[in-house]
Amino acid sequence: IHNFSELVSKGTEKLPHLRNRVERMMQAIQLRKAINYNIPASKILEALTAANCHEPYCYERIELLGDAYLKWAVSTRLYLKFSDFPEGELTITRGKIISNSALHYLALEKGLETYVRINPFVPGREPTDLQELSSKVLANVVEALIGAYYVHHGDKGARHVVEWLGIETGFSDAELQIARAGSVVSPEVLNSIDFEGLENTLGYSFGSRNLLAQALTHSSSRQASMVPIYERLEFIGDAVLDHLLTRHIYFSYKDLHPGRLTDLRCAALNSESFARAMVKHKLHAHILHESNDFHSQIKTYAKHALNMEENAIYSYGFGAVKAPKVLGDVFQSLVGALYIDSGLNLDQVWKVFEPLLQPLVTPEAVPIHPVRELYELCDKHMKKLEWDYSLSGDLFLARALVGNKVLGRGTNVQKKMAKKLAAINAIAKLDKSASPLTPSQEEKTSGEFSRQALHELCSQRGWPCPDYNTHSETGPAHAKMFTCTASVRIEQGEKQECIGQPRPTINKAKDSAARMLMETLQKS
């Protein structure tokens, strides 16, 4: 009888969770009906669920896929519709359409905020997701929905969701044909280009050599006054590569953690990967420019890249040597030119450029990006990582800081590279020392005493799930600190409650309170 009562008790405890699962699935079905395009409701539920909910699924993987698709679809329309827009204006216009704030507005227009869950389910407690939703979360959900439909129905399904959201992707056939013809290029420019050699390398014959001439022309070239430079084609080529490479990585590594998927995507889309392809296949020799600096930089980099190639060393942008920006830009413009010339044929683009980019990134080959690794180290020890930049002549100095303590320094002509070098420097120091991040006793237990562990403890002991509340909020807008309480009702209705330490985010404040409560409960 005792065992029977215990079984009934455990079964009763699970009923609220089961009911919540059913309700969430019904919400997904309701949203699918509103979108009016069929995919499994479980995939929509995935797109609506944040990682913090501790479910077996979350939107982080498919959000990357949707993000790249949306960028490509909108970029294609803008390139074709606004043939007189320079690259800078195209980029600004695209940003206004697909920025987090723009997608947040569209999500609210469709009422998506009522479907999203960002916190774990707690029986008997009203969800607080609506109060805590940020514009970035809703933008991520929009991109995840697009990604979910792309997984099941490809371009047709994803485009349906994009149009349902109110984002235009259409263009006319006349606009495409005008783009395919390209701007008129003088015979002098056309005669200066080795089209046959270039097309043999690519394995593709262009219908419009005007496009190819444009893709190769830098602003420093004397031909620049006679032909549009490559920047517009670079704009569309960048979006095409993002879509194709993200798609490749997503479907090639179906069980890869979202963080590692992001690492691979960054490595695949790194300008150094494109620059090395240019040098490896001697495409850089076709660039039209009149800059002695470019010539020297490209020559130096080509020697370095070919040496790395001979030794089968592929840094995927994580190395200390930075490729001249023009190499990556022209690679993207060549992609853009072929994309337009082929009538927007993505399969043709992939067929030509996938071999040139070999070896493509793999999880085994790509390390964690040093900046992300440093952030994770600091998060693990509950330390706030900050960055400080200064300019000395042509060089950026980046410093990685925790409080007033300098963890690492990096110097480079490019700000991003200086930041990366500072992160590498900081990680190397931390590996060699006892670590400036030596954690407090509370922080040492951060892995063990989490909200998830507290939920599991309550479940094991047959207690209701813990309750979290914001106790206080202090500091200026740019550096707010939050303090939360965690409480749970135990035997005879007795309530145990603890206040955590101030933390820079509500979730971290909840973690701190959960750790405090775990320590108290384990001592009692």
Secondary structure as a PSIPRED ss2 file (coil, helix, strand):
# PSIPRED VFORMAT (PSIPRED V4.0)

   1 I C   1.000  0.000  0.000
   2 H H   0.000  1.000  0.000
   3 N H   0.000  1.000  0.000
   4 F H   0.000  1.000  0.000
   5 S H   0.000  1.000  0.000
   6 E H   0.000  1.000  0.000
   7 L H   0.000  1.000  0.000
   8 V H   0.000  1.000  0.000
   9 S H   0.000  1.000  0.000
  10 K H   0.000  1.000  0.000
  11 G H   0.000  1.000  0.000
  12 T H   0.000  1.000  0.000
  13 E H   0.000  1.000  0.000
  14 K H   0.000  1.000  0.000
  15 L H   0.000  1.000  0.000
  16 P H   0.000  1.000  0.000
  17 H H   0.000  1.000  0.000
  18 L H   0.000  1.000  0.000
  19 R H   0.000  1.000  0.000
  20 N H   0.000  1.000  0.000
  21 R H   0.000  1.000  0.000
  22 V H   0.000  1.000  0.000
  23 E H   0.000  1.000  0.000
  24 R H   0.000  1.000  0.000
  25 M H   0.000  1.000  0.000
  26 M H   0.000  1.000  0.000
  27 Q H   0.000  1.000  0.000
  28 A H   0.000  1.000  0.000
  29 I H   0.000  1.000  0.000
  30 Q H   0.000  1.000  0.000
  31 L H   0.000  1.000  0.000
  32 R H   0.000  1.000  0.000
  33 K H   0.000  1.000  0.000
  34 A H   0.000  1.000  0.000
  35 I H   0.000  1.000  0.000
  36 N C   1.000  0.000  0.000
  37 Y C   1.000  0.000  0.000
  38 N C   1.000  0.000  0.000
  39 I C   1.000  0.000  0.000
  40 P C   1.000  0.000  0.000
  41 A H   0.000  1.000  0.000
  42 S H   0.000  1.000  0.000
  43 K H   0.000  1.000  0.000
  44 I H   0.000  1.000  0.000
  45 L H   0.000  1.000  0.000
  46 E H   0.000  1.000  0.000
  47 A H   0.000  1.000  0.000
  48 L C   1.000  0.000  0.000
  49 T E   0.000  0.000  1.000
  50 A C   1.000  0.000  0.000
  51 A H   0.000  1.000  0.000
  52 N H   0.000  1.000  0.000
  53 C H   0.000  1.000  0.000
  54 H C   1.000  0.000  0.000
  55 E C   1.000  0.000  0.000
  56 P C   1.000  0.000  0.000
  57 Y C   1.000  0.000  0.000
  58 C C   1.000  0.000  0.000
  59 Y C   1.000  0.000  0.000
  60 E H   0.000  1.000  0.000
  61 R H   0.000  1.000  0.000
  62 I H   0.000  1.000  0.000
  63 E H   0.000  1.000  0.000
  64 L H   0.000  1.000  0.000
  65 L H   0.000  1.000  0.000
  66 G H   0.000  1.000  0.000
  67 D H   0.000  1.000  0.000
  68 A H   0.000  1.000  0.000
  69 Y H   0.000  1.000  0.000
  70 L H   0.000  1.000  0.000
  71 K H   0.000  1.000  0.000
  72 W H   0.000  1.000  0.000
  73 A H   0.000  1.000  0.000
  74 V H   0.000  1.000  0.000
  75 S H   0.000  1.000  0.000
  76 T H   0.000  1.000  0.000
  77 R H   0.000  1.000  0.000
  78 L H   0.000  1.000  0.000
  79 Y H   0.000  1.000  0.000
  80 L H   0.000  1.000  0.000
  81 K H   0.000  1.000  0.000
  82 F C   1.000  0.000  0.000
  83 S C   1.000  0.000  0.000
  84 D C   1.000  0.000  0.000
  85 F C   1.000  0.000  0.000
  86 P C   1.000  0.000  0.000
  87 E H   0.000  1.000  0.000
  88 G H   0.000  1.000  0.000
  89 E H   0.000  1.000  0.000
  90 L H   0.000  1.000  0.000
  91 T H   0.000  1.000  0.000
  92 I H   0.000  1.000  0.000
  93 T H   0.000  1.000  0.000
  94 R H   0.000  1.000  0.000
  95 G H   0.000  1.000  0.000
  96 K H   0.000  1.000  0.000
  97 I H   0.000  1.000  0.000
  98 I H   0.000  1.000  0.000
  99 S C   1.000  0.000  0.000
 100 N H   0.000  1.000  0.000
 101 S H   0.000  1.000  0.000
 102 A H   0.000  1.000  0.000
 103 L H   0.000  1.000  0.000
 104 H H   0.000  1.000  0.000
 105 Y H   0.000  1.000  0.000
 106 L H   0.000  1.000  0.000
 107 A H   0.000  1.000  0.000
 108 L H   0.000  1.000  0.000
 109 E H   0.000  1.000  0.000
 110 K C   1.000  0.000  0.000
 111 G C   1.000  0.000  0.000
 112 L H   0.000  1.000  0.000
 113 E H   0.000  1.000  0.000
 114 T H   0.000  1.000  0.000
 115 Y C   1.000  0.000  0.000
 116 V C   1.000  0.000  0.000
 117 R E   0.000  0.000  1.000
 118 I C   1.000  0.000  0.000
 119 N C   1.000  0.000  0.000
 120 P C   1.000  0.000  0.000
 121 F C   1.000  0.000  0.000
 122 V C   1.000  0.000  0.000
 123 P C   1.000  0.000  0.000
 124 G C   1.000  0.000  0.000
 125 R C   1.000  0.000  0.000
 126 E C   1.000  0.000  0.000
 127 P C   1.000  0.000  0.000
 128 T C   1.000  0.000  0.000
 129 D H   0.000  1.000  0.000
 130 L H   0.000  1.000  0.000
 131 Q H   0.000  1.000  0.000
 132 E H   0.000  1.000  0.000
 133 L C   1.000  0.000  0.000
 134 S C   1.000  0.000  0.000
 135 S H   0.000  1.000  0.000
 136 K H   0.000  1.000  0.000
 137 V H   0.000  1.000  0.000
 138 L H   0.000  1.000  0.000
 139 A H   0.000  1.000  0.000
 140 N H   0.000  1.000  0.000
 141 V H   0.000  1.000  0.000
 142 V H   0.000  1.000  0.000
 143 E H   0.000  1.000  0.000
 144 A H   0.000  1.000  0.000
 145 L H   0.000  1.000  0.000
 146 I H   0.000  1.000  0.000
 147 G H   0.000  1.000  0.000
 148 A H   0.000  1.000  0.000
 149 Y H   0.000  1.000  0.000
 150 Y H   0.000  1.000  0.000
 151 V H   0.000  1.000  0.000
 152 H H   0.000  1.000  0.000
 153 H H   0.000  1.000  0.000
 154 G H   0.000  1.000  0.000
 155 D H   0.000  1.000  0.000
 156 K H   0.000  1.000  0.000
 157 G H   0.000  1.000  0.000
 158 A H   0.000  1.000  0.000
 159 R H   0.000  1.000  0.000
 160 H H   0.000  1.000  0.000
 161 V H   0.000  1.000  0.000
 162 V H   0.000  1.000  0.000
 163 E H   0.000  1.000  0.000
 164 W H   0.000  1.000  0.000
 165 L H   0.000  1.000  0.000
 166 G C   1.000  0.000  0.000
 167 I C   1.000  0.000  0.000
 168 E C   1.000  0.000  0.000
 169 T C   1.000  0.000  0.000
 170 G C   1.000  0.000  0.000
 171 F C   1.000  0.000  0.000
 172 S C   1.000  0.000  0.000
 173 D H   0.000  1.000  0.000
 174 A H   0.000  1.000  0.000
 175 E H   0.000  1.000  0.000
 176 L H   0.000  1.000  0.000
 177 Q H   0.000  1.000  0.000
 178 I H   0.000  1.000  0.000
 179 A H   0.000  1.000  0.000
 180 R H   0.000  1.000  0.000
 181 A H   0.000  1.000  0.000
 182 G C   1.000  0.000  0.000
 183 S C   1.000  0.000  0.000
 184 V C   1.000  0.000  0.000
 185 V C   1.000  0.000  0.000
 186 S C   1.000  0.000  0.000
 187 P H   0.000  1.000  0.000
 188 E H   0.000  1.000  0.000
 189 V H   0.000  1.000  0.000
 190 L H   0.000  1.000  0.000
 191 N H   0.000  1.000  0.000
 192 S C   1.000  0.000  0.000
 193 I C   1.000  0.000  0.000
 194 D C   1.000  0.000  0.000
 195 F H   0.000  1.000  0.000
 196 E H   0.000  1.000  0.000
 197 G H   0.000  1.000  0.000
 198 L H   0.000  1.000  0.000
 199 E H   0.000  1.000  0.000
 200 N H   0.000  1.000  0.000
 201 T H   0.000  1.000  0.000
 202 L H   0.000  1.000  0.000
 203 G C   1.000  0.000  0.000
 204 Y C   1.000  0.000  0.000
 205 S C   1.000  0.000  0.000
 206 F C   1.000  0.000  0.000
 207 G C   1.000  0.000  0.000
 208 S C   1.000  0.000  0.000
 209 R H   0.000  1.000  0.000
 210 N H   0.000  1.000  0.000
 211 L H   0.000  1.000  0.000
 212 L H   0.000  1.000  0.000
 213 A H   0.000  1.000  0.000
 214 Q H   0.000  1.000  0.000
 215 A H   0.000  1.000  0.000
 216 L H   0.000  1.000  0.000
 217 T E   0.000  0.000  1.000
 218 H C   1.000  0.000  0.000
 219 S C   1.000  0.000  0.000
 220 S C   1.000  0.000  0.000
 221 S C   1.000  0.000  0.000
 222 R H   0.000  1.000  0.000
 223 Q H   0.000  1.000  0.000
 224 A H   0.000  1.000  0.000
 225 S H   0.000  1.000  0.000
 226 M C   1.000  0.000  0.000
 227 V C   1.000  0.000  0.000
 228 P C   1.000  0.000  0.000
 229 I C   1.000  0.000  0.000
 230 Y C   1.000  0.000  0.000
 231 E H   0.000  1.000  0.000
 232 R H   0.000  1.000  0.000
 233 L H   0.000  1.000  0.000
 234 E H   0.000  1.000  0.000
 235 F H   0.000  1.000  0.000
 236 I H   0.000  1.000  0.000
 237 G H   0.000  1.000  0.000
 238 D H   0.000  1.000  0.000
 239 A H   0.000  1.000  0.000
 240 V H   0.000  1.000  0.000
 241 L H   0.000  1.000  0.000
 242 D H   0.000  1.000  0.000
 243 H H   0.000  1.000  0.000
 244 L H   0.000  1.000  0.000
 245 L H   0.000  1.000  0.000
 246 T H   0.000  1.000  0.000
 247 R H   0.000  1.000  0.000
 248 H H   0.000  1.000  0.000
 249 I H   0.000  1.000  0.000
 250 Y H   0.000  1.000  0.000
 251 F H   0.000  1.000  0.000
 252 S H   0.000  1.000  0.000
 253 Y C   1.000  0.000  0.000
 254 K C   1.000  0.000  0.000
 255 D C   1.000  0.000  0.000
 256 L C   1.000  0.000  0.000
 257 H C   1.000  0.000  0.000
 258 P H   0.000  1.000  0.000
 259 G H   0.000  1.000  0.000
 260 R H   0.000  1.000  0.000
 261 L H   0.000  1.000  0.000
 262 T H   0.000  1.000  0.000
 263 D H   0.000  1.000  0.000
 264 L H   0.000  1.000  0.000
 265 R H   0.000  1.000  0.000
 266 C H   0.000  1.000  0.000
 267 A H   0.000  1.000  0.000
 268 A H   0.000  1.000  0.000
 269 L C   1.000  0.000  0.000
 270 N C   1.000  0.000  0.000
 271 S H   0.000  1.000  0.000
 272 E H   0.000  1.000  0.000
 273 S H   0.000  1.000  0.000
 274 F H   0.000  1.000  0.000
 275 A H   0.000  1.000  0.000
 276 R H   0.000  1.000  0.000
 277 A H   0.000  1.000  0.000
 278 M H   0.000  1.000  0.000
 279 V H   0.000  1.000  0.000
 280 K H   0.000  1.000  0.000
 281 H C   1.000  0.000  0.000
 282 K C   1.000  0.000  0.000
 283 L H   0.000  1.000  0.000
 284 H H   0.000  1.000  0.000
 285 A H   0.000  1.000  0.000
 286 H H   0.000  1.000  0.000
 287 I C   1.000  0.000  0.000
 288 L E   0.000  0.000  1.000
 289 H C   1.000  0.000  0.000
 290 E C   1.000  0.000  0.000
 291 S C   1.000  0.000  0.000
 292 N H   0.000  1.000  0.000
 293 D H   0.000  1.000  0.000
 294 F H   0.000  1.000  0.000
 295 H H   0.000  1.000  0.000
 296 S H   0.000  1.000  0.000
 297 Q H   0.000  1.000  0.000
 298 I H   0.000  1.000  0.000
 299 K H   0.000  1.000  0.000
 300 T H   0.000  1.000  0.000
 301 Y H   0.000  1.000  0.000
 302 A H   0.000  1.000  0.000
 303 K H   0.000  1.000  0.000
 304 H H   0.000  1.000  0.000
 305 A H   0.000  1.000  0.000
 306 L H   0.000  1.000  0.000
 307 N H   0.000  1.000  0.000
 308 M H   0.000  1.000  0.000
 309 E H   0.000  1.000  0.000
 310 E H   0.000  1.000  0.000
 311 N C   1.000  0.000  0.000
 312 A C   1.000  0.000  0.000
 313 I C   1.000  0.000  0.000
 314 Y C   1.000  0.000  0.000
 315 S C   1.000  0.000  0.000
 316 Y C   1.000  0.000  0.000
 317 G C   1.000  0.000  0.000
 318 F C   1.000  0.000  0.000
 319 G C   1.000  0.000  0.000
 320 A C   1.000  0.000  0.000
 321 V C   1.000  0.000  0.000
 322 K C   1.000  0.000  0.000
 323 A C   1.000  0.000  0.000
 324 P C   1.000  0.000  0.000
 325 K H   0.000  1.000  0.000
 326 V H   0.000  1.000  0.000
 327 L H   0.000  1.000  0.000
 328 G H   0.000  1.000  0.000
 329 D H   0.000  1.000  0.000
 330 V H   0.000  1.000  0.000
 331 F H   0.000  1.000  0.000
 332 Q H   0.000  1.000  0.000
 333 S H   0.000  1.000  0.000
 334 L H   0.000  1.000  0.000
 335 V H   0.000  1.000  0.000
 336 G H   0.000  1.000  0.000
 337 A H   0.000  1.000  0.000
 338 L H   0.000  1.000  0.000
 339 Y H   0.000  1.000  0.000
 340 I H   0.000  1.000  0.000
 341 D H   0.000  1.000  0.000
 342 S C   1.000  0.000  0.000
 343 G C   1.000  0.000  0.000
 344 L C   1.000  0.000  0.000
 345 N C   1.000  0.000  0.000
 346 L H   0.000  1.000  0.000
 347 D H   0.000  1.000  0.000
 348 Q H   0.000  1.000  0.000
 349 V H   0.000  1.000  0.000
 350 W H   0.000  1.000  0.000
 351 K H   0.000  1.000  0.000
 352 V H   0.000  1.000  0.000
 353 F H   0.000  1.000  0.000
 354 E H   0.000  1.000  0.000
 355 P H   0.000  1.000  0.000
 356 L H   0.000  1.000  0.000
 357 L C   1.000  0.000  0.000
 358 Q C   1.000  0.000  0.000
 359 P C   1.000  0.000  0.000
 360 L C   1.000  0.000  0.000
 361 V C   1.000  0.000  0.000
 362 T C   1.000  0.000  0.000
 363 P C   1.000  0.000  0.000
 364 E C   1.000  0.000  0.000
 365 A C   1.000  0.000  0.000
 366 V C   1.000  0.000  0.000
 367 P C   1.000  0.000  0.000
 368 I C   1.000  0.000  0.000
 369 H C   1.000  0.000  0.000
 370 P H   0.000  1.000  0.000
 371 V H   0.000  1.000  0.000
 372 R H   0.000  1.000  0.000
 373 E H   0.000  1.000  0.000
 374 L H   0.000  1.000  0.000
 375 Y H   0.000  1.000  0.000
 376 E H   0.000  1.000  0.000
 377 L H   0.000  1.000  0.000
 378 C H   0.000  1.000  0.000
 379 D H   0.000  1.000  0.000
 380 K H   0.000  1.000  0.000
 381 H C   1.000  0.000  0.000
 382 M C   1.000  0.000  0.000
 383 K C   1.000  0.000  0.000
 384 K C   1.000  0.000  0.000
 385 L E   0.000  0.000  1.000
 386 E E   0.000  0.000  1.000
 387 W E   0.000  0.000  1.000
 388 D E   0.000  0.000  1.000
 389 Y E   0.000  0.000  1.000
 390 S E   0.000  0.000  1.000
 391 L E   0.000  0.000  1.000
 392 S E   0.000  0.000  1.000
 393 G C   1.000  0.000  0.000
 394 D C   1.000  0.000  0.000
 395 L E   0.000  0.000  1.000
 396 F E   0.000  0.000  1.000
 397 L E   0.000  0.000  1.000
 398 A E   0.000  0.000  1.000
 399 R E   0.000  0.000  1.000
 400 A E   0.000  0.000  1.000
 401 L E   0.000  0.000  1.000
 402 V E   0.000  0.000  1.000
 403 G C   1.000  0.000  0.000
 404 N C   1.000  0.000  0.000
 405 K E   0.000  0.000  1.000
 406 V E   0.000  0.000  1.000
 407 L E   0.000  0.000  1.000
 408 G E   0.000  0.000  1.000
 409 R E   0.000  0.000  1.000
 410 G E   0.000  0.000  1.000
 411 T E   0.000  0.000  1.000
 412 N E   0.000  0.000  1.000
 413 V C   1.000  0.000  0.000
 414 Q C   1.000  0.000  0.000
 415 K H   0.000  1.000  0.000
 416 K H   0.000  1.000  0.000
 417 M H   0.000  1.000  0.000
 418 A H   0.000  1.000  0.000
 419 K H   0.000  1.000  0.000
 420 K H   0.000  1.000  0.000
 421 L H   0.000  1.000  0.000
 422 A H   0.000  1.000  0.000
 423 A H   0.000  1.000  0.000
 424 I H   0.000  1.000  0.000
 425 N H   0.000  1.000  0.000
 426 A H   0.000  1.000  0.000
 427 I H   0.000  1.000  0.000
 428 A H   0.000  1.000  0.000
 429 K H   0.000  1.000  0.000
 430 L H   0.000  1.000  0.000
 431 D H   0.000  1.000  0.000
 432 K H   0.000  1.000  0.000
 433 S C   1.000  0.000  0.000
 434 A C   1.000  0.000  0.000
 435 S C   1.000  0.000  0.000
 436 P C   1.000  0.000  0.000
 437 L C   1.000  0.000  0.000
 438 T C   1.000  0.000  0.000
 439 P C   1.000  0.000  0.000
 440 S C   1.000  0.000  0.000
 441 Q H   0.000  1.000  0.000
 442 E H   0.000  1.000  0.000
 443 E H   0.000  1.000  0.000
 444 K H   0.000  1.000  0.000
 445 T C   1.000  0.000  0.000
 446 S C   1.000  0.000  0.000
 447 G C   1.000  0.000  0.000
 448 E C   1.000  0.000  0.000
 449 F C   1.000  0.000  0.000
 450 S C   1.000  0.000  0.000
 451 R H   0.000  1.000  0.000
 452 Q H   0.000  1.000  0.000
 453 A H   0.000  1.000  0.000
 454 L H   0.000  1.000  0.000
 455 H H   0.000  1.000  0.000
 456 E H   0.000  1.000  0.000
 457 L H   0.000  1.000  0.000
 458 C H   0.000  1.000  0.000
 459 S H   0.000  1.000  0.000
 460 Q H   0.000  1.000  0.000
 461 R C   1.000  0.000  0.000
 462 G C   1.000  0.000  0.000
 463 W C   1.000  0.000  0.000
 464 P C   1.000  0.000  0.000
 465 C C   1.000  0.000  0.000
 466 P C   1.000  0.000  0.000
 467 D E   0.000  0.000  1.000
 468 Y E   0.000  0.000  1.000
 469 N E   0.000  0.000  1.000
 470 T E   0.000  0.000  1.000
 471 H E   0.000  0.000  1.000
 472 S E   0.000  0.000  1.000
 473 E E   0.000  0.000  1.000
 474 T E   0.000  0.000  1.000
 475 G C   1.000  0.000  0.000
 476 P C   1.000  0.000  0.000
 477 A H   0.000  1.000  0.000
 478 H H   0.000  1.000  0.000
 479 A H   0.000  1.000  0.000
 480 K C   1.000  0.000  0.000
 481 M E   0.000  0.000  1.000
 482 F E   0.000  0.000  1.000
 483 T E   0.000  0.000  1.000
 484 C E   0.000  0.000  1.000
 485 T E   0.000  0.000  1.000
 486 A E   0.000  0.000  1.000
 487 S E   0.000  0.000  1.000
 488 V E   0.000  0.000  1.000
 489 R E   0.000  0.000  1.000
 490 I C   1.000  0.000  0.000
 491 E H   0.000  1.000  0.000
 492 Q H   0.000  1.000  0.000
 493 G H   0.000  1.000  0.000
 494 E C   1.000  0.000  0.000
 495 K E   0.000  0.000  1.000
 496 Q E   0.000  0.000  1.000
 497 E E   0.000  0.000  1.000
 498 C E   0.000  0.000  1.000
 499 I E   0.000  0.000  1.000
 500 G C   1.000  0.000  0.000
 501 Q C   1.000  0.000  0.000
 502 P C   1.000  0.000  0.000
 503 R E   0.000  0.000  1.000
 504 P C   1.000  0.000  0.000
 505 T C   1.000  0.000  0.000
 506 I H   0.000  1.000  0.000
 507 N H   0.000  1.000  0.000
 508 K H   0.000  1.000  0.000
 509 A H   0.000  1.000  0.000
 510 K H   0.000  1.000  0.000
 511 D H   0.000  1.000  0.000
 512 S H   0.000  1.000  0.000
 513 A H   0.000  1.000  0.000
 514 A H   0.000  1.000  0.000
 515 R H   0.000  1.000  0.000
 516 M H   0.000  1.000  0.000
 517 L H   0.000  1.000  0.000
 518 M H   0.000  1.000  0.000
 519 E H   0.000  1.000  0.000
 520 T H   0.000  1.000  0.000
 521 L H   0.000  1.000  0.000
 522 Q H   0.000  1.000  0.000
 523 K H   0.000  1.000  0.000
 524 S C   1.000  0.000  0.000
